Amino acid sequence: MSSADVLPPPSKTRYLTVPDTAAKKDSLKQYSVDEVKQHNKEDDLWIIIDSAVYDLSKFVDLHPGGSHVLMQVAGQDATEAFFGMHRSDVLTKYGRYLIGTVSGQKPTHVLPTPGTLSPVPYAEPIWLTEGYKSPYYNDSHRRLQKFIREFNDEYVRPDAQLHELDGKRPTPALIQKMGDLKINHMRMGPCKVLHGLDLPGGIKGEDFDYFHELVITQEFSRCGARALRASGYMDGFQGGMVIGLPPVMNFGSKKLQQEIIPEVLAGRKWISLAVTEAGHFSDYFSVAVNTGNGLSMILVPRGEGVETKLIKTSYSTTAGTAYITFDNVKVPVENLLGQEGKGLFVVLSNFNHERWTMCCGSIAGSRMIAEECFKWIHQRKAFGKPLVDLAVLRAKMANMFARIEALQAWLENITYQMCHMTYAQQADLLAGQIGLLKQQCTRVAGEVADDATQIFGGRGLTQSGMGIFIERFQRTQKFDALLGGAEEVLADLGVRQASRKMPKAVL
């Protein structure tokens, strides 16, 4: 059995919050500042970070910045120096060096806790922010959000971190676990496959709505970590299922549906929409082909004559972007999806939902980067003052916050309309709205990426350290502006749809 077929154990990273640290003081030895000062040699090196004492004697030679950096703060309070170079997450990574606390001092930095909401302003949508209300969400949405975030932090985060770097497909066992929990089912949106199911958060399948799906999509866009923004991983993380399975669900024969849908939702088989970019590790391909009577949609299983080759792009090959070839491949007539010659209708039928999910993810991605920037300008100092003191950077943050909140409000309004429209009504009334929203989402993402790079400076160009997420976002955000319809095409769609409803009487 391949290691890729085995689900990694849940993340064992332990995050401490201020209350946690206080509760553990009884089990940690307390030291005075003078005691710490005595340990200031390379083979006996202690430092203080936010009231906690760390023995780095065995870490000196392993420090990425060299031993001389640690020697500059040996035996001292290194809180300001540490947070000038690192995020608090680093403390969890090297928690094994924690030996005690400083007597009489209390920690002032809140470390992230898995599954919890971020305390950073504008880091969460308003409906999740303490003190705010929303007419769109109820307790079931909140329970689902909590479940998905905890699942992300425990399972998806370590998997995303691993495969975003090694370029391999998301762990199949993780996808199968999601099938067991009916998460894969929920990602298809409100549909018949959910009926009769008991879903996470105590939700009945029949009560699942588009706001539940919005919650899932935006939570998964976090990849289980604030600002992880593993774009390649997210495309490989059953992104093909979300757009490749609907043609089978909506246009396949009953026999085909019974054969394919359960296997894909269980995570045992993978499917992709092979119209423009195919999935390298897919078992099935929903393909638009010329059957001699016009463009038709068919389901092609992987088999003799079907080959895929990875295409390297700006983001990780874990996305599975591939070039697919069919060499004398034959499939049964029963694999026809919809009517022969009507394939374009099948292709277009899922565009609204696909573009809507991309809007959900794009907004969540921009929000994560805004959170990174807001933390950075409060953390980073220049000439003895934090960057937040600079009006030009506050102006950049104001633009980020305003644009992101406007997009979220527009998204939620459209989602509300979707919940009260039939599929046909959505196609008639919302295709233009969703097209305009997606175009605006990706334009804003580009502006956020540019501003974030300027805010982080040189660090925003590094693929490691504190600027890693900024560099990754800048490098990959353009994908959303192309996939599902280019910005210019969708903007034109919005205007053309509006023009169709323009009354001549007002001219």
C-alpha positions in Angstrom: 0.0 0.0 0.0 1.3 3.4 -0.9 1.9 6.0 1.8 -0.4 8.3 -0.3 -3.2 5.9 0.5 -2.9 6.3 4.2 -4.4 9.3 6.0 -1.8 11.1 8.1 -2.5 11.2 11.8 -4.3 14.3 13.1 -2.2 17.4 13.5 -0.5 17.2 16.9 0.5 20.8 16.9 -0.5 22.4 20.2 -1.4 26.0 20.2 -1.3 28.0 23.4 -3.6 30.9 24.1 -3.2 33.3 27.0 -5.7 31.4 29.2 -3.9 28.1 28.3 -0.6 29.5 29.3 -1.9 30.8 32.6 -3.5 27.4 33.3 -0.1 25.7 32.7 1.9 27.9 35.0 1.6 25.5 37.9 3.3 22.8 35.8 6.1 25.1 34.5 9.0 26.3 36.6 9.2 30.0 37.2 12.4 31.9 36.8 13.4 35.5 37.6 14.9 37.8 34.9 18.2 37.7 36.7 18.3 33.8 36.5 17.7 34.0 32.8 20.6 36.5 32.4 23.1 34.0 33.7 22.4 31.7 30.7 24.1 33.8 28.0 26.6 31.5 26.4 26.4 29.6 23.1 26.4 26.2 24.9 24.0 27.5 27.6 21.6 29.9 26.0 18.2 31.0 27.3 15.9 33.7 26.1 12.6 35.2 27.1 9.7 35.5 24.6 6.5 37.0 25.8 7.0 36.0 29.4 8.0 32.4 28.5 11.6 31.1 29.0 13.2 29.0 26.2 16.4 26.9 26.5 17.9 27.2 23.0 21.3 25.6 23.9 20.6 22.6 21.6 19.1 24.8 18.9 21.9 27.4 18.4 23.6 25.5 15.6 20.2 24.7 14.0 18.9 28.3 13.9 18.3 29.2 10.2 19.7 32.7 10.8 22.9 31.5 12.3 24.1 31.3 15.9 25.3 35.0 16.0 21.6 36.1 15.8 20.7 34.2 19.0 23.9 35.3 20.7 22.7 38.9 20.3 19.8 38.2 22.6 21.3 35.5 24.8 20.0 35.7 28.4 17.7 38.6 27.4 14.0 39.4 26.7 13.9 38.8 22.9 10.2 39.4 22.5 10.5 42.5 20.3 13.3 41.0 18.2 11.5 37.7 17.8 8.2 39.2 16.6 10.1 41.5 14.3 11.1 38.4 12.4 8.6 35.7 13.1 4.9 35.0 13.7 3.6 33.5 16.9 3.1 30.2 15.0 6.8 29.6 15.2 6.6 29.3 19.0 4.3 26.3 18.5 6.7 24.6 16.2 9.6 24.9 18.7 7.5 24.4 21.8 9.8 21.6 22.9 12.3 24.2 24.0 9.9 25.9 26.4 11.2 25.3 30.0 9.3 27.8 32.1 7.9 31.3 32.6 9.1 34.5 34.1 7.7 35.1 37.6 5.5 38.2 37.8 5.0 38.5 34.0 2.0 37.6 31.9 1.9 36.9 28.2 0.5 39.6 25.9 0.4 37.8 22.6 -2.6 35.5 21.8 -1.4 32.4 19.9 -3.8 30.7 17.3 -5.9 27.9 18.6 -7.1 25.3 16.0 -10.8 25.5 15.1 -11.3 29.0 16.6 -12.1 32.3 15.0 -9.4 34.9 14.4 -9.5 37.9 16.8 -8.0 40.1 14.1 -10.5 42.8 12.8 -11.9 42.0 9.4 -10.2 38.6 9.4 -13.7 36.9 9.5 -16.9 37.7 7.7 -19.1 40.1 9.7 -21.6 37.3 10.5 -18.9 35.5 12.4 -17.7 38.6 14.2 -18.7 39.1 17.8 -21.4 41.7 18.3 -22.7 41.6 14.7 -25.9 40.1 13.3 -26.9 38.7 9.9 -30.3 37.9 8.4 -28.8 35.1 6.3 -27.3 32.7 8.8 -28.7 30.6 11.6 -27.3 28.3 14.2 -27.0 25.4 11.7 -24.6 27.5 9.6 -22.6 28.4 12.7 -22.4 24.7 13.8 -21.3 23.7 10.3 -18.6 26.5 10.2 -17.2 25.3 13.5 -17.1 21.7 12.3 -15.4 22.4 9.0 -12.8 24.7 10.5 -11.9 22.1 13.1 -11.7 19.5 10.4 -9.5 21.8 8.3 -7.1 22.5 11.1 -6.8 18.9 12.2 -6.6 17.1 8.8 -6.6 19.4 5.8 -3.9 21.9 7.0 -1.1 19.3 7.3 -2.1 17.6 4.1 -2.2 21.0 2.2 1.2 22.0 3.6 2.7 18.7 2.6 1.4 18.4 -1.0 1.5 22.1 -1.9 5.3 21.6 -1.7 5.8 18.0 -3.0 3.2 18.5 -5.8 1.5 15.2 -5.2 -2.3 14.7 -5.2 -4.2 15.3 -2.0 -4.1 12.2 0.2 -6.9 9.8 -1.1 -7.6 8.6 2.4 -8.4 12.2 3.4 -10.9 12.4 0.5 -12.4 9.1 1.6 -12.8 10.4 5.1 -14.6 13.4 3.8 -16.9 10.9 1.9 -17.6 9.1 5.1 -18.5 12.4 6.8 -20.7 13.4 3.8 -18.5 16.5 3.2 -18.0 15.6 -0.4 -21.8 15.4 -0.8 -22.3 18.9 0.7 -19.7 20.4 -1.7 -22.2 19.6 -4.6 -24.6 22.2 -3.1 -28.3 21.7 -2.4 -29.3 18.6 -4.4 -31.1 15.3 -4.2 -27.9 13.4 -3.2 -28.3 15.1 0.2 -31.9 14.1 0.8 -32.3 11.6 3.7 -28.8 12.2 5.0 -27.8 13.4 8.5 -25.0 16.0 7.9 -22.3 17.4 10.2 -23.6 20.2 12.5 -26.9 18.4 13.0 -28.2 19.4 9.6 -30.8 17.4 7.7 -29.9 16.9 4.0 -33.2 18.5 2.9 -32.4 21.7 4.9 -29.0 22.2 3.4 -28.9 25.5 1.5 -26.5 27.6 -0.5 -25.4 29.5 2.6 -24.2 26.2 4.1 -22.3 25.6 0.9 -20.9 29.1 1.0 -19.6 28.4 4.5 -17.9 25.2 3.4 -16.3 26.8 0.3 -14.9 29.7 2.2 -13.6 27.6 5.1 -11.9 25.2 2.7 -10.4 28.2 0.9 -8.4 28.7 4.2 -6.9 25.2 3.8 -7.1 24.8 7.5 -4.7 27.6 8.2 -5.1 31.3 8.2 -3.6 32.6 5.0 -2.1 29.2 4.0 -3.7 30.0 0.5 -2.6 26.7 -1.1 -4.2 27.4 -4.4 -2.8 24.4 -6.3 -3.8 22.1 -3.5 -7.4 23.5 -3.5 -7.8 22.8 -7.2 -6.7 19.2 -6.7 -8.8 19.0 -3.5 -11.8 17.6 -5.4 -12.2 20.8 -7.4 -12.7 18.6 -10.4 -15.6 16.8 -8.6 -17.5 20.1 -8.0 -17.5 20.9 -11.8 -17.1 17.4 -13.3 -19.8 15.5 -11.5 -22.9 17.7 -12.1 -23.1 16.7 -15.8 -23.5 13.1 -14.6 -25.9 14.1 -11.8 -28.1 16.2 -14.0 -27.8 14.6 -17.5 -26.6 11.1 -17.0 -28.8 8.0 -17.3 -30.1 6.5 -14.1 -27.8 3.5 -14.6 -24.8 5.8 -15.1 -25.7 7.8 -12.0 -26.0 4.8 -9.8 -22.6 3.5 -11.0 -20.6 6.7 -10.8 -22.0 9.1 -8.2 -21.7 7.0 -5.1 -18.1 6.0 -6.0 -17.1 9.7 -6.5 -18.8 11.0 -3.4 -17.3 8.3 -1.3 -13.8 9.5 -2.5 -13.0 6.1 -4.1 -13.0 7.5 -7.6 -12.0 11.0 -9.0 -13.7 12.9 -11.8 -12.9 16.1 -13.6 -14.4 18.3 -16.3 -12.1 17.8 -19.3 -13.2 20.8 -21.3 -10.2 23.0 -20.9 -8.0 21.6 -18.1 -8.2 17.9 -17.2 -7.3 16.2 -13.9 -4.1 14.2 -14.0 -5.3 11.7 -11.4 -8.9 11.4 -12.5 -10.7 8.1 -13.0 -13.5 9.7 -15.1 -13.6 12.6 -17.5 -16.7 14.6 -18.5 -15.7 15.5 -22.0 -17.3 17.7 -24.7 -16.6 16.0 -28.1 -17.8 16.2 -31.7 -19.7 13.0 -32.3 -20.5 13.9 -35.9 -23.8 15.4 -35.0 -22.5 18.5 -33.3 -20.9 19.0 -29.9 -21.9 16.3 -27.3 -21.1 15.6 -23.7 -19.9 12.1 -22.8 -18.4 10.4 -19.8 -15.0 8.8 -20.5 -13.5 6.4 -18.0 -9.7 6.1 -17.7 -8.6 3.1 -19.7 -6.9 2.0 -22.8 -6.1 4.9 -25.1 -6.6 7.6 -22.4 -3.4 9.3 -21.3 -2.7 12.3 -19.1 0.5 14.4 -18.8 1.1 16.9 -16.1 1.2 20.6 -17.1 3.4 22.7 -14.9 1.8 26.0 -14.1 2.5 29.0 -11.8 1.1 26.9 -8.9 1.7 23.5 -7.5 1.2 20.3 -9.5 -1.0 19.0 -6.7 -3.7 20.7 -8.7 -3.4 17.9 -11.3 -3.6 20.3 -14.3 -2.9 18.0 -17.2 -2.9 17.5 -21.0 -5.2 14.6 -21.9 -5.1 12.6 -25.1 -7.7 10.1 -26.5 -6.2 7.5 -28.9 -9.0 5.5 -30.6 -11.0 5.5 -27.4 -14.6 4.1 -27.5 -17.3 4.5 -24.9 -20.8 3.0 -24.7 -23.7 5.1 -26.1 -25.1 5.0 -22.5 -22.3 7.3 -21.4 -23.9 10.2 -23.4 -24.7 13.0 -21.0 -27.9 14.8 -22.2 -28.8 14.7 -25.9 -26.4 14.2 -28.8 -25.5 17.6 -30.3 -26.6 19.4 -27.2 -23.3 19.3 -25.3 -22.9 23.1 -25.2 -26.0 23.3 -23.0 -24.6 20.7 -20.6 -21.3 22.6 -20.4 -23.0 26.0 -19.8 -25.5 24.6 -17.3 -23.1 24.4 -14.4 -21.2 27.7 -15.1 -23.3 29.8 -12.7 -22.6 27.4 -9.8 -18.9 27.0 -10.7 -18.4 30.8 -10.9 -20.3 31.4 -7.7 -18.0 28.9 -5.8 -15.0 30.7 -7.3 -16.3 34.0 -5.9 -16.6 32.4 -2.5 -13.0 31.2 -2.6 -11.6 34.4 -4.1 -13.1 36.6 -1.5 -11.9 34.3 1.3 -8.4 34.4 -0.2 -8.3 38.1 -0.3 -9.6 38.3 3.2 -6.8 36.1 4.4 -4.2 38.2 2.8 -5.7 41.4 4.3 -5.4 39.7 7.7 -1.8 38.9 7.1 -1.1 42.5 6.1 -3.0 43.9 9.2 -1.0 41.7 11.5 2.2 42.7 9.8 1.8 46.4 10.0 1.1 46.1 13.7 4.0 43.7 14.2 6.8 45.2 12.0 8.7 48.2 13.2 10.7 50.7 11.1 12.9 53.3 12.7 11.5 52.4 16.1 7.8 52.8 15.1 5.2 50.2 14.0 4.2 50.4 10.3 0.6 51.1 11.3 1.8 54.6 12.2 2.3 55.3 8.5 -0.9 56.9 6.9 -0.1 55.5 3.5 -0.2 51.9 4.8 -3.4 52.6 6.7 -4.9 53.8 3.5 -4.0 50.6 1.7 -5.6 48.6 4.5 -8.8 50.8 4.3 -9.1 50.0 0.6 -8.6 46.3 1.3 -11.2 46.2 4.0 -13.8 48.2 2.1 -13.5 46.2 -1.1 -13.6 42.8 0.6 -16.6 43.7 2.7 -18.4 45.0 -0.3 -17.8 41.8 -2.2 -18.9 39.6 0.7 -22.2 41.6 1.0 -22.8 41.3 -2.8 -22.0 37.5 -2.6 -24.4 37.0 0.3 -27.2 38.9 -1.6 -26.7 36.7 -4.6 -26.6 33.6 -2.4 -29.9 34.7 -0.9 -31.5 35.0 -4.3 -30.2 31.5 -5.2 -31.9 30.1 -2.2 -35.2 31.5 -3.4 -34.9 30.7 -7.2 -35.3 27.6 -9.3 -32.3 26.5 -11.4 -33.9 28.0 -14.5 -34.5 31.3 -12.7 -30.9 31.4 -11.6 -29.8 31.0 -15.2 -32.1 33.7 -16.4 -31.6 36.3 -13.6 -28.2 35.6 -12.0 -25.8 34.6 -14.8 -25.0 38.3 -15.4 -24.8 39.2 -11.7 -22.5 36.3 -10.9 -20.4 37.1 -13.9 -20.0 40.7 -12.8 -19.3 39.6 -9.2 -16.6 37.1 -10.3 -15.0 39.8 -12.5 -14.9 42.2 -9.5 -13.7 39.5 -7.1 -10.6 38.8 -9.3 -9.9 42.5 -10.0 -9.9 43.1 -6.2 -7.7 40.1 -5.6 -5.2 41.5 -8.0 -5.3 44.9 -6.2 -5.0 43.2 -2.8 -2.0 41.1 -4.0 -0.2 44.3 -5.3 -0.9 46.2 -2.1 0.2 43.3 0.1 3.5 43.0 -1.8 4.2 46.7 -1.3 3.3 46.4 2.4 5.6 43.4 3.0 8.4 44.8 0.8 11.1 42.3 -0.1 9.6 39.7 2.2 6.5 39.7 -0.1 8.8 38.1 -2.8 10.1 35.3 -0.6 8.8 31.7 -0.8 9.6 31.1 2.9 9.3 33.0 6.2 6.7 35.6 6.9 6.2 36.6 3.3 5.4 33.1 2.0 1.7 33.6 1.8 2.0 37.0 0.1 4.3 35.6 -2.5 2.1 32.6 -3.1 -1.1 34.8 -3.4 0.6 37.2 -5.8 1.8 34.3 -8.0 -1.5 32.4 -8.1 -4.4 34.8 -7.7 -4.5 35.3 -11.5 -5.8 31.8 -12.0 -9.3 32.8 -10.7 -9.3 35.7 -13.2 -9.0 33.1 -16.1 -10.7 29.9 -15.0 -14.5 29.7 -15.3 -14.4 32.6 -17.8 -12.0 35.4 -18.2 -12.7 38.8 -16.6 -13.5 40.5 -19.8 -15.9 37.8 -21.0 -17.8 37.8 -17.7 -18.0 41.6 -17.6 -19.4 41.5 -21.1 -21.9 38.8 -20.1 -23.2 40.9 -17.3 -23.8 43.9 -19.6 -25.4 41.7 -22.4 -27.8 40.1 -19.9 -28.8 43.5 -18.7 -29.3 44.7 -22.2 -31.7 41.9 -22.9 -34.0 43.2 -20.2 -33.6 46.9 -21.2 -37.1 48.2 -22.0 -37.4 50.1 -25.2 -40.0 52.4 -23.7 -37.4 54.3 -21.7 -35.3 55.2 -24.8 
